[in-house]
Amino acid sequence: MIKNNFLICLGAVLLFSACDSESNHVLMAYPEQESAAFQEFTRQCSSCHRPPMPDVHIAKDWQAVVARMQQHKEQRGLVVMSDAEQQQILTYLQAHAKKEVIE
């Protein structure tokens, strides 16, 4: 019984360690992590969810996404982003967006 409890605890520790390493790995993939724009992006977006990778959308789509997130913040009674904060985040996201494929 003690051996089984030890193995369960050890498995849990390893599982949580793996998750932590994986989330750190994902964070490392964000571009320009030292920039003020990245810091603002993570500060604003992590209040509700993990910030998306900039390359999940093409540049022209980010404006609608940022506007939609602003609406979500307002609906939830959270402090909304200023125009300057929105523009800083949008500029960051568009600079690192998925490249549009023109066919």
MMTF fields as JSON, N, C-alpha, C and O atoms, coordinates in Angstrom:
{
  "mmtfVersion": "1.0.0",
  "mmtfProducer": "UNKNOWN",
  "numBonds": 411,
  "numAtoms": 412,
  "numGroups": 103,
  "numChains": 1,
  "numModels": 1,
  "chainsPerModel": [1],
  "groupsPerChain": [103],
  "chainIdList": ["A"],
  "bondAtomList": [4, 2, 8, 6, 12, 10, 16, 14, 20, 18, 24, 22, 28, 26, 32, 30, 36, 34, 40, 38, 44, 42, 48, 46, 52, 50, 56, 54, 60, 58, 64, 62, 68, 66, 72, 70, 76, 74, 80, 78, 84, 82, 88, 86, 92, 90, 96, 94, 100, 98, 104, 102, 108, 106, 112, 110, 116, 114, 120, 118, 124, 122, 128, 126, 132, 130, 136, 134, 140, 138, 144, 142, 148, 146, 152, 150, 156, 154, 160, 158, 164, 162, 168, 166, 172, 170, 176, 174, 180, 178, 184, 182, 188, 186, 192, 190, 196, 194, 200, 198, 204, 202, 208, 206, 212, 210, 216, 214, 220, 218, 224, 222, 228, 226, 232, 230, 236, 234, 240, 238, 244, 242, 248, 246, 252, 250, 256, 254, 260, 258, 264, 262, 268, 266, 272, 270, 276, 274, 280, 278, 284, 282, 288, 286, 292, 290, 296, 294, 300, 298, 304, 302, 308, 306, 312, 310, 316, 314, 320, 318, 324, 322, 328, 326, 332, 330, 336, 334, 340, 338, 344, 342, 348, 346, 352, 350, 356, 354, 360, 358, 364, 362, 368, 366, 372, 370, 376, 374, 380, 378, 384, 382, 388, 386, 392, 390, 396, 394, 400, 398, 404, 402, 408, 406],
  "bondOrderList": [1, 1, 1, 1, 1, 1, 1, 1, 1, 1, 1, 1, 1, 1, 1, 1, 1, 1, 1, 1, 1, 1, 1, 1, 1, 1, 1, 1, 1, 1, 1, 1, 1, 1, 1, 1, 1, 1, 1, 1, 1, 1, 1, 1, 1, 1, 1, 1, 1, 1, 1, 1, 1, 1, 1, 1, 1, 1, 1, 1, 1, 1, 1, 1, 1, 1, 1, 1, 1, 1, 1, 1, 1, 1, 1, 1, 1, 1, 1, 1, 1, 1, 1, 1, 1, 1, 1, 1, 1, 1, 1, 1, 1, 1, 1, 1, 1, 1, 1, 1, 1, 1],
  "groupList": [{"groupName": "MET", "atomNameList": ["N", "CA", "C", "O"], "elementList": ["N", "C", "C", "O"], "formalChargeList": [0, 0, 0, 0], "bondAtomList": [1, 0, 2, 1, 3, 2], "bondOrderList": [1, 1, 2], "singleLetterCode": "M", "chemCompType": "L-PEPTIDE LINKING"}, {"groupName": "ILE", "atomNameList": ["N", "CA", "C", "O"], "elementList": ["N", "C", "C", "O"], "formalChargeList": [0, 0, 0, 0], "bondAtomList": [1, 0, 2, 1, 3, 2], "bondOrderList": [1, 1, 2], "singleLetterCode": "I", "chemCompType": "L-PEPTIDE LINKING"}, {"groupName": "LYS", "atomNameList": ["N", "CA", "C", "O"], "elementList": ["N", "C", "C", "O"], "formalChargeList": [0, 0, 0, 0], "bondAtomList": [1, 0, 2, 1, 3, 2], "bondOrderList": [1, 1, 2], "singleLetterCode": "K", "chemCompType": "L-PEPTIDE LINKING"}, {"groupName": "ASN", "atomNameList": ["N", "CA", "C", "O"], "elementList": ["N", "C", "C", "O"], "formalChargeList": [0, 0, 0, 0], "bondAtomList": [1, 0, 2, 1, 3, 2], "bondOrderList": [1, 1, 2], "singleLetterCode": "N", "chemCompType": "L-PEPTIDE LINKING"}, {"groupName": "PHE", "atomNameList": ["N", "CA", "C", "O"], "elementList": ["N", "C", "C", "O"], "formalChargeList": [0, 0, 0, 0], "bondAtomList": [1, 0, 2, 1, 3, 2], "bondOrderList": [1, 1, 2], "singleLetterCode": "F", "chemCompType": "L-PEPTIDE LINKING"}, {"groupName": "LEU", "atomNameList": ["N", "CA", "C", "O"], "elementList": ["N", "C", "C", "O"], "formalChargeList": [0, 0, 0, 0], "bondAtomList": [1, 0, 2, 1, 3, 2], "bondOrderList": [1, 1, 2], "singleLetterCode": "L", "chemCompType": "L-PEPTIDE LINKING"}, {"groupName": "CYS", "atomNameList": ["N", "CA", "C", "O"], "elementList": ["N", "C", "C", "O"], "formalChargeList": [0, 0, 0, 0], "bondAtomList": [1, 0, 2, 1, 3, 2], "bondOrderList": [1, 1, 2], "singleLetterCode": "C", "chemCompType": "L-PEPTIDE LINKING"}, {"groupName": "GLY", "atomNameList": ["N", "CA", "C", "O"], "elementList": ["N", "C", "C", "O"], "formalChargeList": [0, 0, 0, 0], "bondAtomList": [1, 0, 2, 1, 3, 2], "bondOrderList": [1, 1, 2], "singleLetterCode": "G", "chemCompType": "PEPTIDE LINKING"}, {"groupName": "ALA", "atomNameList": ["N", "CA", "C", "O"], "elementList": ["N", "C", "C", "O"], "formalChargeList": [0, 0, 0, 0], "bondAtomList": [1, 0, 2, 1, 3, 2], "bondOrderList": [1, 1, 2], "singleLetterCode": "A", "chemCompType": "L-PEPTIDE LINKING"}, {"groupName": "VAL", "atomNameList": ["N", "CA", "C", "O"], "elementList": ["N", "C", "C", "O"], "formalChargeList": [0, 0, 0, 0], "bondAtomList": [1, 0, 2, 1, 3, 2], "bondOrderList": [1, 1, 2], "singleLetterCode": "V", "chemCompType": "L-PEPTIDE LINKING"}, {"groupName": "SER", "atomNameList": ["N", "CA", "C", "O"], "elementList": ["N", "C", "C", "O"], "formalChargeList": [0, 0, 0, 0], "bondAtomList": [1, 0, 2, 1, 3, 2], "bondOrderList": [1, 1, 2], "singleLetterCode": "S", "chemCompType": "L-PEPTIDE LINKING"}, {"groupName": "ASP", "atomNameList": ["N", "CA", "C", "O"], "elementList": ["N", "C", "C", "O"], "formalChargeList": [0, 0, 0, 0], "bondAtomList": [1, 0, 2, 1, 3, 2], "bondOrderList": [1, 1, 2], "singleLetterCode": "D", "chemCompType": "L-PEPTIDE LINKING"}, {"groupName": "GLU", "atomNameList": ["N", "CA", "C", "O"], "elementList": ["N", "C", "C", "O"], "formalChargeList": [0, 0, 0, 0], "bondAtomList": [1, 0, 2, 1, 3, 2], "bondOrderList": [1, 1, 2], "singleLetterCode": "E", "chemCompType": "L-PEPTIDE LINKING"}, {"groupName": "HIS", "atomNameList": ["N", "CA", "C", "O"], "elementList": ["N", "C", "C", "O"], "formalChargeList": [0, 0, 0, 0], "bondAtomList": [1, 0, 2, 1, 3, 2], "bondOrderList": [1, 1, 2], "singleLetterCode": "H", "chemCompType": "L-PEPTIDE LINKING"}, {"groupName": "TYR", "atomNameList": ["N", "CA", "C", "O"], "elementList": ["N", "C", "C", "O"], "formalChargeList": [0, 0, 0, 0], "bondAtomList": [1, 0, 2, 1, 3, 2], "bondOrderList": [1, 1, 2], "singleLetterCode": "Y", "chemCompType": "L-PEPTIDE LINKING"}, {"groupName": "PRO", "atomNameList": ["N", "CA", "C", "O"], "elementList": ["N", "C", "C", "O"], "formalChargeList": [0, 0, 0, 0], "bondAtomList": [1, 0, 2, 1, 3, 2], "bondOrderList": [1, 1, 2], "singleLetterCode": "P", "chemCompType": "L-PEPTIDE LINKING"}, {"groupName": "GLN", "atomNameList": ["N", "CA", "C", "O"], "elementList": ["N", "C", "C", "O"], "formalChargeList": [0, 0, 0, 0], "bondAtomList": [1, 0, 2, 1, 3, 2], "bondOrderList": [1, 1, 2], "singleLetterCode": "Q", "chemCompType": "L-PEPTIDE LINKING"}, {"groupName": "THR", "atomNameList": ["N", "CA", "C", "O"], "elementList": ["N", "C", "C", "O"], "formalChargeList": [0, 0, 0, 0], "bondAtomList": [1, 0, 2, 1, 3, 2], "bondOrderList": [1, 1, 2], "singleLetterCode": "T", "chemCompType": "L-PEPTIDE LINKING"}, {"groupName": "ARG", "atomNameList": ["N", "CA", "C", "O"], "elementList": ["N", "C", "C", "O"], "formalChargeList": [0, 0, 0, 0], "bondAtomList": [1, 0, 2, 1, 3, 2], "bondOrderList": [1, 1, 2], "singleLetterCode": "R", "chemCompType": "L-PEPTIDE LINKING"}, {"groupName": "TRP", "atomNameList": ["N", "CA", "C", "O"], "elementList": ["N", "C", "C", "O"], "formalChargeList": [0, 0, 0, 0], "bondAtomList": [1, 0, 2, 1, 3, 2], "bondOrderList": [1, 1, 2], "singleLetterCode": "W", "chemCompType": "L-PEPTIDE LINKING"}],
  "groupTypeList": [0, 1, 2, 3, 3, 4, 5, 1, 6, 5, 7, 8, 9, 5, 5, 4, 10, 8, 6, 11, 10, 12, 10, 3, 13, 9, 5, 0, 8, 14, 15, 12, 16, 12, 10, 8, 8, 4, 16, 12, 4, 17, 18, 16, 6, 10, 10, 6, 13, 18, 15, 15, 0, 15, 11, 9, 13, 1, 8, 2, 11, 19, 16, 8, 9, 9, 8, 18, 0, 16, 16, 13, 2, 12, 16, 18, 7, 5, 9, 9, 0, 10, 11, 8, 12, 16, 16, 16, 1, 5, 17, 14, 5, 16, 8, 13, 8, 2, 2, 12, 9, 1, 12],
  "groupIdList": [1, 2, 3, 4, 5, 6, 7, 8, 9, 10, 11, 12, 13, 14, 15, 16, 17, 18, 19, 20, 21, 22, 23, 24, 25, 26, 27, 28, 29, 30, 31, 32, 33, 34, 35, 36, 37, 38, 39, 40, 41, 42, 43, 44, 45, 46, 47, 48, 49, 50, 51, 52, 53, 54, 55, 56, 57, 58, 59, 60, 61, 62, 63, 64, 65, 66, 67, 68, 69, 70, 71, 72, 73, 74, 75, 76, 77, 78, 79, 80, 81, 82, 83, 84, 85, 86, 87, 88, 89, 90, 91, 92, 93, 94, 95, 96, 97, 98, 99, 100, 101, 102, 103],
  "secStructList": [7, 2, 2, 2, 2, 2, 2, 2, 2, 2, 2, 2, 2, 2, 2, 2, 2, 2, 2, 2, 2, 2, 2, 2, 2, 2, 2, 2, 6, 1, 6, 6, 6, 6, 1, 2, 2, 2, 2, 2, 2, 2, 2, 2, 2, 6, 6, 6, 1, 7, 7, 7, 7, 4, 4, 4, 1, 5, 2, 2, 2, 2, 2, 2, 2, 2, 2, 2, 2, 2, 2, 2, 2, 2, 2, 6, 6, 7, 7, 7, 7, 7, 2, 2, 2, 2, 2, 2, 2, 2, 2, 2, 2, 2, 2, 6, 1, 5, 7, 7, 7, 7, 7],
  "xCoordList": [0.827, 0.0, 0.867, 0.614, 1.887, 2.784, 3.534, 3.731, 3.95, 4.657, 3.741, 4.188, 2.484, 1.542, 1.319, 1.287, 1.163, 0.986, 2.22, 2.098, 3.404, 4.645, 4.686, 5.042, 4.328, 4.354, 3.332, 3.603, 2.176, 1.168, 1.683, 1.544, 2.283, 2.838, 3.969, 4.047, 4.841, 5.961, 5.436, 5.944, 4.421, 3.83, 3.226, 3.363, 2.559, 1.963, 3.035, 2.886, 4.114, 5.213, 5.811, 6.068, 6.029, 6.599, 5.645, 6.077, 4.359, 3.381, 3.363, 3.393, 3.315, 3.289, 4.596, 4.599, 5.695, 6.99, 7.018, 7.526, 6.477, 6.435, 5.559, 5.907, 4.427, 3.537, 4.227, 4.123, 4.926, 5.621, 6.718, 6.886, 7.46, 8.509, 7.912, 8.459, 6.77, 6.137, 5.647, 5.822, 5.035, 4.549, 5.712, 5.591, 6.837, 8.017, 8.536, 8.99, 8.471, 8.921, 8.044, 8.547, 6.741, 5.832, 6.123, 6.146, 6.344, 6.646, 7.91, 8.004, 8.875, 10.127, 9.927, 10.784, 8.831, 8.625, 8.076, 8.066, 7.622, 7.099, 8.238, 9.317, 8.005, 9.055, 9.173, 8.199, 10.364, 10.655, 10.107, 9.415, 10.418, 9.893, 10.359, 9.722, 11.435, 11.955, 11.329, 11.549, 10.561, 10.011, 8.846, 8.16, 8.651, 7.517, 6.195, 5.221, 6.159, 4.94, 4.575, 3.406, 5.569, 5.303, 4.816, 3.878, 5.44, 5.037, 3.58, 2.809, 3.218, 1.834, 0.874, -0.193, 1.251, 0.461, 0.189, -0.959, 1.22, 1.017, 0.245, -0.556, 0.463, -0.252, -1.742, -2.563, -2.086, -3.495, -4.176, -5.279, -3.523, -4.174, -4.216, -5.107, -3.275, -3.258, -4.253, -4.354, -4.986, -5.989, -7.149, -7.871, -7.339, -8.432, -7.954, -8.607, -6.837, -6.381, -4.901, -4.299, -4.327, -2.934, -2.859, -3.633, -1.949, -1.847, -1.573, -0.749, -2.254, -2.045, -0.7, -0.132, -0.225, 0.975, 0.607, -0.464, 1.455, 1.143, 0.907, 0.203, 1.487, 1.358, 0.15, 0.113, -0.838, -2.058, -3.023, -3.988, -2.766, -3.59, -2.679, -1.517, -3.224, -2.494, -2.693, -3.62, -1.836, -1.813, -3.167, -3.594, -3.839, -5.086, -6.203, -7.165, -6.097, -7.131, -6.982, -7.938, -5.789, -5.556, -6.396, -6.769, -6.701, -7.475, -8.846, -9.284, -9.51, -10.819, -10.69, -11.562, -9.62, -9.416, -9.205, -9.815, -8.352, -8.092, -9.377, -9.654, -10.149, -11.417, -12.385, -13.08, -12.423, -13.303, -12.88, -13.73, -11.578, -11.089, -11.409, -11.692, -11.361, -11.734, -13.206, -13.554, -14.048, -15.475, -15.669, -16.496, -14.91, -14.999, -14.61, -15.263, -13.548, -13.112, -14.212, -14.507, -14.798, -15.854, -17.061, -17.622, -17.454, -18.602, -18.371, -19.314, -17.13, -16.805, -16.529, -16.248, -16.607, -16.363, -14.892, -14.55, -14.023, -12.581, -12.17, -12.888, -11.025, -10.498, -10.153, -9.386, -10.72, -10.462, -9.138, -8.616, -8.622, -7.358, -7.571, -8.595, -6.589, -6.626, -6.359, -5.915, -6.629, -6.339, -4.851, -4.481, -4.003, -2.545, -2.132, -1.287, -2.723, -2.398, -2.867, -2.15, -4.064, -4.566, -3.651, -3.347, -3.218, -2.369, -1.013, -0.474, -0.458, 0.834, 0.73, 1.601, -0.325, -0.541, -0.784, -0.225, -1.603, -1.9, -0.646, -0.433, 0.177, 1.427, 2.333, 2.922, 2.44, 3.249, 2.711, 3.467, 1.407, 0.806, 0.937, 1.246, 0.709, 0.803, 2.241, 2.474, 3.192, 4.604, 5.05, 5.961, 4.409, 4.822, 3.736, 3.763, 2.798, 1.674, 2.114, 3.214, 1.212, 1.441, 1.53, 0.769, 2.431, 2.594, 1.426, 1.084, 0.826, -0.312, 0.164, 1.091, -0.469, -0.126, -1.073, -2.291, -0.501, -1.309, -1.253, -0.185, -2.422, -2.485, -2.926, -3.029],
  "yCoordList": [-1.195, 0.0, 1.253, 2.183, 1.284, 2.446, 2.591, 3.7, 1.457, 1.501, 2.073, 2.886, 1.663, 2.175, 3.667, 4.396, 4.141, 5.576, 6.352, 7.433, 5.806, 6.455, 6.562, 7.611, 5.493, 5.502, 6.488, 7.152, 6.583, 7.544, 8.967, 9.801, 9.241, 10.58, 10.89, 11.998, 9.929, 10.125, 10.397, 11.277, 9.643, 9.866, 11.255, 11.904, 11.711, 13.044, 14.116, 15.076, 13.956, 14.933, 14.974, 16.052, 13.82, 13.775, 14.384, 15.086, 14.117, 14.675, 16.195, 16.875, 16.73, 18.185, 18.812, 19.922, 18.125, 18.642, 18.697, 19.655, 17.68, 17.656, 18.781, 19.44, 19.003, 20.09, 21.433, 22.291, 21.621, 22.883, 23.093, 24.201, 22.044, 22.162, 22.476, 23.267, 21.84, 22.082, 23.516, 24.149, 24.048, 25.423, 26.398, 27.425, 26.098, 26.945, 26.884, 27.891, 25.715, 25.564, 26.398, 27.061, 26.364, 27.135, 28.619, 29.347, 29.073, 30.479, 30.887, 32.014, 29.991, 30.313, 30.545, 31.152, 30.082, 30.208, 31.577, 31.904, 32.371, 33.696, 34.593, 34.592, 35.358, 36.272, 37.515, 37.954, 38.06, 39.336, 39.407, 40.359, 38.402, 38.334, 39.469, 39.754, 40.101, 41.196, 42.544, 43.533, 42.589, 43.871, 44.321, 43.508, 45.622, 46.189, 45.716, 45.505, 45.552, 45.098, 43.679, 43.385, 42.801, 41.435, 41.448, 40.729, 42.253, 42.33, 42.802, 42.26, 43.792, 44.291, 43.221, 43.005, 42.568, 41.488, 40.404, 39.997, 39.936, 38.871, 39.373, 38.628, 40.598, 41.152, 41.225, 40.824, 41.731, 41.892, 40.546, 40.28, 39.733, 38.512, 37.395, 36.547, 37.38, 36.296, 36.514, 35.672, 37.618, 37.815, 36.837, 36.571, 36.299, 35.346, 33.989, 32.974, 33.958, 32.726, 32.843, 33.903, 31.75, 31.788, 32.593, 32.346, 33.543, 34.349, 33.47, 32.558, 33.739, 32.938, 33.262, 34.336, 32.328, 32.589, 33.581, 33.456, 34.554, 35.547, 34.95, 35.539, 33.791, 33.216, 32.288, 31.484, 32.399, 31.615, 32.321, 31.719, 33.593, 34.364, 35.136, 35.396, 35.496, 36.396, 37.817, 38.074, 38.725, 40.089, 40.788, 41.416, 40.682, 41.431, 40.917, 41.643, 39.688, 39.126, 39.539, 39.454, 39.986, 40.299, 41.471, 41.484, 42.434, 43.588, 43.147, 43.617, 42.265, 41.764, 40.943, 41.01, 40.178, 39.361, 40.268, 40.051, 41.275, 42.2, 42.941, 43.12, 43.366, 44.047, 43.121, 43.544, 41.862, 40.893, 40.648, 40.52, 40.583, 40.39, 41.607, 41.471, 42.772, 44.001, 43.912, 44.281, 43.43, 43.26, 42.244, 42.449, 41.155, 40.135, 40.739, 40.487, 41.532, 42.152, 43.068, 43.058, 43.84, 44.763, 43.999, 44.373, 42.938, 42.129, 41.467, 41.252, 41.148, 40.496, 41.493, 41.102, 42.767, 43.786, 43.998, 44.551, 43.564, 43.757, 45.116, 45.729, 45.567, 46.831, 46.634, 45.737, 47.471, 47.357, 48.028, 48.856, 47.653, 48.21, 49.62, 49.926, 50.459, 51.791, 51.655, 50.605, 52.712, 52.688, 52.439, 51.707, 53.051, 52.885, 51.44, 50.888, 50.824, 49.428, 48.503, 47.584, 48.749, 47.937, 48.051, 47.052, 49.267, 49.474, 48.801, 48.223, 48.87, 48.237, 46.718, 46.1, 46.132, 44.687, 44.309, 43.33, 45.073, 44.8, 44.882, 44.04, 45.88, 46.023, 44.811, 44.283, 44.375, 43.188, 41.963, 41.242, 41.733, 40.544, 40.562, 39.535, 41.699, 41.781, 41.609, 41.043, 42.095, 41.958, 40.499, 40.125, 39.681, 38.278, 37.31, 36.127, 37.81, 37.003, 35.957, 36.004, 35.016, 33.993, 34.693, 35.621, 34.262, 34.851, 34.436, 33.257, 35.407, 35.15, 34.494, 34.977, 33.403, 32.707, 33.192, 33.05, 33.764, 34.273, 33.233, 32.889, 32.748, 31.691, 32.221, 31.464],
  "zCoordList": [0.0, 0.0, 0.0, -0.766, 0.852, 0.916, -0.403, -0.9, -0.962, -2.244, -3.339, -4.149, -3.37, -4.367, -4.207, -5.199, -2.96, -2.718, -3.171, -3.747, -2.913, -3.332, -4.857, -5.395, -5.549, -7.012, -7.58, -8.58, -6.955, -7.409, -7.233, -8.128, -6.064, -5.815, -6.779, -7.311, -7.007, -7.933, -9.341, -10.037, -9.759, -11.079, -11.204, -12.241, -10.154, -10.171, -10.276, -11.031, -9.522, -9.573, -10.972, -11.508, -11.558, -12.908, -13.932, -14.846, -13.782, -14.701, -14.617, -15.643, -13.401, -13.248, -13.695, -14.229, -13.487, -13.954, -15.472, -16.054, -16.108, -17.574, -18.095, -19.075, -17.446, -17.878, -17.724, -18.601, -16.62, -16.391, -17.425, -17.935, -17.738, -18.75, -20.106, -20.875, -20.394, -21.688, -21.79, -22.831, -20.728, -20.796, -20.903, -21.571, -20.259, -20.4, -21.828, -22.371, -22.432, -23.816, -24.746, -25.653, -24.521, -25.361, -25.216, -26.208, -23.99, -23.758, -24.501, -24.985, -24.598, -25.263, -26.758, -27.399, -27.32, -28.759, -29.172, -30.358, -28.211, -28.56, -29.038, -28.446, -30.104, -30.58, -29.695, -29.083, -29.644, -28.962, -27.538, -27.176, -26.743, -25.387, -24.479, -23.465, -24.826, -24.001, -24.358, -23.658, -25.425, -25.874, -24.987, -24.367, -24.948, -24.203, -24.808, -24.085, -26.113, -26.783, -26.356, -26.109, -26.269, -25.816, -24.371, -24.026, -23.534, -22.123, -22.009, -21.218, -22.787, -22.766, -23.284, -22.709, -24.354, -24.931, -23.893, -23.714, -23.213, -22.233, -21.019, -20.455, -20.613, -19.458, -19.75, -18.925, -20.906, -21.264, -21.562, -21.084, -22.331, -22.819, -21.785, -21.833, -20.859, -19.875, -18.744, -17.852, -18.754, -17.711, -17.88, -16.919, -19.082, -19.34, -19.864, -19.62, -20.573, -21.218, -21.531, -21.361, -21.986, -22.408, -23.698, -24.623, -23.776, -24.994, -26.218, -26.156, -27.312, -28.52, -29.166, -28.966, -29.922, -30.7, -31.798, -32.394, -32.081, -33.11, -34.49, -35.31, -34.747, -36.09, -36.261, -37.193, -35.363, -35.566, -36.507, -36.978, -36.783, -37.72, -38.666, -38.356, -39.82, -40.705, -40.182, -39.415, -40.591, -40.042, -40.113, -39.144, -41.249, -41.407, -40.494, -40.243, -39.995, -39.124, -37.663, -36.893, -37.279, -35.87, -35.367, -34.194, -36.196, -35.735, -35.208, -34.158, -35.919, -35.48, -34.196, -33.329, -34.071, -32.871, -31.66, -30.613, -31.793, -30.682, -30.301, -29.115, -31.276, -30.999, -30.263, -29.34, -30.677, -30.024, -28.579, -27.697, -28.333, -26.968, -26.095, -24.905, -26.69, -25.969, -25.54, -24.418, -26.427, -26.104, -24.978, -24.089, -25.015, -23.965, -22.61, -21.597, -22.607, -21.352, -20.809, -19.614, -21.682, -21.274, -20.731, -19.701, -21.417, -20.987, -19.636, -18.875, -19.345, -18.074, -16.962, -15.829, -17.277, -16.262, -15.951, -14.905, -16.847, -16.668, -17.213, -18.002, -16.789, -17.301, -18.772, -19.124, -19.621, -21.05, -21.409, -20.663, -22.55, -23.024, -23.56, -24.17, -23.32, -23.922, -25.418, -25.884, -26.16, -27.596, -27.842, -28.759, -27.02, -27.179, -26.892, -27.596, -25.864, -25.546, -26.666, -27.06, -27.172, -28.283, -29.498, -30.15, -29.797, -30.973, -30.783, -31.726, -29.578, -29.303, -29.486, -30.098, -28.959, -29.078, -30.536, -31.03, -31.207, -32.612, -33.47, -34.343, -33.228, -33.977, -33.751, -34.694, -32.492, -32.165, -32.9, -33.552, -32.793, -33.402, -34.915, -35.519, -35.531, -36.985, -37.476, -38.544, -36.699, -37.093, -37.096, -37.835, -36.273, -36.138, -36.604, -36.266, -37.367, -37.843, -38.853, -39.405, -39.07, -40.088, -41.437, -41.711, -42.253, -43.578, -44.46, -44.546, -45.106, -45.972, -47.259, -47.909, -47.613, -48.846, -49.93, -49.82, -50.972, -52.084, -53.192, -53.7, -53.547, -54.58, -55.902, -56.867]
}
